[in-house]
């Protein structure tokens, strides 16, 4: 069975999201134990948790877009039927695409700004632009999945 690039990206991004969530949970656990038992917190915990959260969020978005697992409010869906319903449906999808495209562009602009200013994480000593670049690439991959898995109107509409 041949593997497509999109399928490989989906599996890879899902695994990375899981590892990032586990890392985040482990660091929080060790930090809390260190604070309460030994009265010594991990200095870098805030930075690692923030980075892990960003990586988990953007790498997990590929799967969310692909499976259409977004949280939606469908209270008014029954009122938007027929042609008008299709127009509303695609208008909402277009807004989502424009918003997410803007977000991805903004992330890459932040990478450039961070590179220019030489921002460094305080405790980790890592250049921020490198981490932001990784996050931006995951956001770009999720952006691709948003367009590749264009929504299909639910049955009944």
N, C-alpha and C positions, 0 to 999 in steps of 0.2 A: 504494500500500500504506500503510494508516494506521499511524502510530507510536503505541505506547502509552507512557504515562509511565514504566512500569517498564523498557521497552526503552531509552528515552532515558537513564534513570538508570544502567542497566547500562553503556551505552557511555561515558557521561560519567565514571562512577566508574573504569572501566577505564583510560581515557585519563589521568585524574588520577593514578592509581596508577603508571602508566608514567612520567609526567613527574616525580613525586616520587622514584621510584627513580633516574632519570637525574640529577636534581639532587643526590641524596645521593651517587651515585657520583662526580659531578664535584667536589663539595666535598671529598670524601675524597681524591680524586686531587690536587687543588690543594693541600690541606693537607699531604699526604705529600711532594709535590715541594717545597713551601715549607719544610718542616722539614728535609729532607735536603739540598737544594741551596743554599737561601738562609739556612738556620738561622732562619727566621721563620715560625712557624705562623700559621694563621688563628685569630684569637681566637674568632670566632663559629662555628667549624666544629661544635663539639659541639652547640650549640643548633640549628643548621640541620639537621644529620644527625638529631637526635632528633625534630624536628618533621616532617621528611620521612619518617622511618620510621613515625611514628604515622599520618600522612596516607596513606602507601602501604598500611599494614596495614588500616586501617579502610575506605578506599575500595575496596581489593581484595577485601574480604570479601563485598561484594555479589555479585561474580562467583563467588566460591567457594561461597557458599550456593546461588546459582541453579543452578550446574552440579554441585552436590554433589561438589565437588573436595576435600573434607576428607581429611586423612590418617586412615585408619581401620585398626584392627586387627581382622581378621576370622578369627582363629584358631578361635574357638568358634562361629562362625555355623552351621556344619554340625550342631551339637548343638541349636540352638534352632530347631526347625521346628514347623509347625502353629500352633495357638492360642497356645501358650506362647512361641513365637518371635515372634509378632506383638505379644504383650504386652511382651516384653523390648524389641523394636524401638521401639515407641511410648513406652515408659518412658524409654529413652535419649534419644529426641527431646525428650520433655518436660523432662528434666534439662537438655538443651542450651538449650532455650528459656528456662527459669527462670534458668539461669546467665547467659545473654547479656542477658536483661532486666535482671537485677541489675547487670551491667556497664554498660549504657547509663544506667541511673538514677544509678549512682555517678559516671559521667563528668559528667553534668549537675550533680550535687551539687558536684563539684570546680570546675566553671565558676563556680558561685555563690560558693563559698569563695574562689576566686582573685579574683573581682570585689570581694568584701567587703574583702579584705586588700590589694588593689592590687598584687598580684605583677607584677613586670616581669622580662623576660629581661635578664640582665646585659649582654651584648654587643649584642644586637639592639635593646634599648630598647622592645620591643613588650610590651604588656600580655598577660600569660599567659592571661587569661580569653578573649581574642579567639581565640587559637590553639586553646585547649581547646574553645571553642564550635564551631569548624570541625571539629575531630576528633570531637566529640560528634554533630554532624549526620551525618557520614559513618557513625558507629557506629549511629545511628538508622536511616539508610537501609539499612544491612546488616541491622539487626534486622527491618525490614519484609520484606526479601528472605528472611529465615529463615522467616517465617510464610507468605509468598506461595508459596514453593516448598516446601511441606510434602512431606516425603519419601514416596516410594512404595517399598514393599518390593521388593527385587530379585527377579527371577524365580528360581525354585528354592527359595524360602522358603515 
